């Protein structure tokens, strides 16, 4: 999957939740035509409390996303990530 499709899929989940976000770092440079060694896409999502984070994880799971830093396969594991990681 190309970076653009991935970014659009992720942004679609955020929009569905009416979450405010910014796309930052390397992907922005790619959008402006610069070549990059990394194809990382970084999102900053604003104002996520625990309830909204758990809801976001649910929607991300349903869209086929996984979290590299932890398990979002259940509501309890998403809560644990929020408490320990964020």
Residue pairs with C-beta under 8 A, 6 or more apart in sequence:
3 27
3 30
3 39
3 41
6 41
7 23
7 27
7 41
9 63
9 65
10 41
10 43
10 60
10 63
10 65
11 21
11 23
11 43
12 63
13 56
13 59
13 60
13 63
13 65
14 21
14 43
14 45
14 56
16 59
17 52
17 55
17 56
17 59
19 45
19 46
19 47
19 48
19 52
19 56
20 45
20 46
20 47
21 43
21 44
21 45
21 46
22 43
22 44
22 46
23 41
23 42
23 43
24 42
24 43
24 44
25 40
25 42
26 36
26 38
26 39
26 40
26 41
26 42
27 39
27 40
27 41
27 42
29 36
30 36
30 39
45 56
48 56
48 86
50 79
50 82
50 83
53 78
53 81
53 82
53 86
54 75
54 78
54 79
54 82
57 67
57 72
57 75
57 78
57 81
58 75
58 78
60 67
60 72
61 72
61 73
66 72
67 81
69 81
69 85
70 77
70 80
70 81
70 85
71 77
71 81
72 78
72 81
